[in-house]
Amino acid sequence: MSNWRKSSHSGEGDGNNCVEIATTPTHIAVRDSKTPTARTLTFPVAAFAPFLEALKAHLHR
């Protein structure tokens, strides 16, 4: 994937501590902007929203 962009939820001042995403018609990939050559998480499009909801639920416990 070559269309990486920083998450819109990274906020001001986070600069180097961001999550980046890249999309294709069938998949969404996530990586750490501090280590862009490291492994990425790749999800089928239909699985990405449930992943985010589970992550939010875990963070708000």
Backbone bond lengths (Angstrom), bond angles and torsions (degrees), N, CA, C in turn:
res aa  C-N    CA-C-N  psi(-1)  N-CA   C-N-CA  omega(-1)  CA-C   N-CA-C  phi
1 M - - - 1.459 - - 1.517 108.39 -
2 S 1.293 115.03 137.78 1.462 118.20 -176.97 1.525 113.44 -122.11
3 N 1.306 118.39 0.56 1.468 120.78 -175.74 1.527 111.76 -103.35
4 W 1.314 117.68 49.54 1.463 121.58 -178.18 1.524 110.86 -70.28
5 R 1.345 115.68 141.36 1.467 121.29 174.72 1.517 108.01 -144.97
6 K 1.313 115.90 153.00 1.467 120.57 179.16 1.517 109.61 -74.04
7 S 1.300 115.16 145.89 1.455 120.90 179.05 1.519 110.50 -61.08
8 S 1.315 116.53 140.96 1.466 120.57 177.08 1.521 110.70 -70.15
9 H 1.324 118.21 -13.08 1.465 122.29 -179.89 1.529 112.20 -94.11
10 S 1.327 117.54 7.00 1.460 119.97 -179.28 1.523 111.90 -70.36
11 G 1.315 117.01 -29.39 1.453 121.01 175.73 1.516 113.93 79.23
12 E 1.295 114.97 168.77 1.463 122.33 178.43 1.516 110.71 -70.62
13 G 1.316 116.84 143.67 1.451 121.40 172.97 1.516 115.35 80.62
14 D 1.330 118.20 -5.93 1.456 119.57 179.77 1.519 111.76 -81.78
15 G 1.301 117.36 -16.58 1.445 125.21 175.27 1.503 117.71 29.69
16 N 1.316 117.54 -83.86 1.451 121.31 -173.79 1.521 114.01 -92.43
17 N 1.307 118.60 0.70 1.462 122.06 -178.11 1.519 109.95 -112.87
18 C 1.310 116.13 62.20 1.454 120.40 -174.48 1.515 111.76 -121.16
19 V 1.300 112.63 158.34 1.452 120.91 169.17 1.521 105.57 -97.14
20 E 1.323 115.74 137.98 1.452 120.64 175.97 1.521 108.28 -115.30
21 I 1.333 115.35 147.47 1.451 119.64 176.94 1.521 109.94 -127.34
22 A 1.309 115.18 154.65 1.463 122.60 173.71 1.525 106.31 -136.92
23 T 1.318 115.78 144.28 1.458 119.22 -177.46 1.518 111.80 -127.09
24 T 1.315 114.35 151.52 1.462 123.14 167.65 1.528 104.38 -130.18
25 P 1.293 118.51 174.76 1.465 118.52 178.00 1.539 113.69 -61.04
26 T 1.320 117.70 -22.77 1.463 119.83 -175.59 1.518 115.44 -115.13
27 H 1.339 118.76 -15.01 1.467 121.38 -175.06 1.527 112.09 -140.89
28 I 1.332 114.68 156.59 1.456 122.90 172.84 1.520 106.74 -127.41
29 A 1.327 116.16 129.93 1.456 121.24 179.54 1.522 109.45 -113.70
30 V 1.320 116.17 148.58 1.460 123.16 -178.38 1.522 107.77 -129.70
31 R 1.339 116.04 138.77 1.465 120.14 176.19 1.518 110.16 -146.45
32 D 1.312 115.06 164.65 1.461 122.64 177.20 1.524 107.54 -88.32
33 S 1.315 117.64 125.18 1.466 120.38 -177.46 1.525 112.98 -65.75
34 K 1.335 117.09 -21.21 1.472 119.59 179.03 1.514 111.59 -74.09
35 T 1.325 117.48 -24.03 1.467 121.84 -179.50 1.531 109.44 -134.65
36 P 1.326 116.97 68.62 1.462 120.07 -173.75 1.530 114.64 -65.76
37 T 1.321 118.15 -18.30 1.463 119.45 178.87 1.522 112.51 -91.89
38 A 1.325 116.46 -3.11 1.467 119.98 177.26 1.531 109.37 -75.53
39 R 1.297 115.35 177.87 1.471 120.36 -179.90 1.522 111.68 -63.04
40 T 1.306 114.06 156.10 1.462 120.97 178.12 1.527 109.58 -119.05
41 L 1.307 115.13 160.85 1.460 121.40 170.04 1.522 106.57 -97.66
42 T 1.314 117.61 130.30 1.455 121.21 -179.81 1.523 109.22 -124.40
43 F 1.321 115.54 130.13 1.454 122.17 -176.09 1.521 110.47 -123.31
44 P 1.329 117.31 143.08 1.464 117.95 165.69 1.533 107.21 -62.37
45 V 1.312 117.33 147.69 1.462 120.96 -176.15 1.527 111.76 -51.62
46 A 1.316 118.14 -43.28 1.466 121.36 -177.21 1.522 113.17 -66.61
47 A 1.319 118.42 -20.12 1.465 121.79 -178.75 1.527 112.84 -92.25
48 F 1.315 118.29 -12.67 1.459 120.58 -173.79 1.529 112.68 -69.62
49 A 1.317 117.96 -46.17 1.474 120.18 179.74 1.531 111.46 -61.49
50 P 1.336 120.31 -45.28 1.464 119.14 176.20 1.537 112.71 -61.81
51 F 1.338 117.42 -34.34 1.462 120.78 175.89 1.529 110.21 -61.82
52 L 1.320 117.31 -46.46 1.470 120.70 179.84 1.526 111.38 -63.39
53 E 1.316 117.12 -41.76 1.461 120.20 178.87 1.524 111.08 -62.66
54 A 1.328 117.48 -42.14 1.467 120.83 178.15 1.521 110.72 -65.00
55 L 1.320 117.30 -39.16 1.459 121.30 178.47 1.525 110.61 -64.85
56 K 1.312 117.31 -45.22 1.463 121.00 178.30 1.520 111.09 -60.90
57 A 1.322 116.98 -43.07 1.463 121.12 -179.75 1.528 110.58 -62.55
58 H 1.318 116.27 -40.01 1.471 120.72 178.78 1.519 111.26 -66.43
59 L 1.328 117.31 -40.88 1.463 121.50 -178.15 1.527 112.54 -70.32
60 H 1.322 117.48 -26.05 1.460 121.28 -177.05 1.527 113.34 -97.62
61 R 1.303 117.20 14.92 1.476 119.92 177.29 1.482 111.02 -76.64
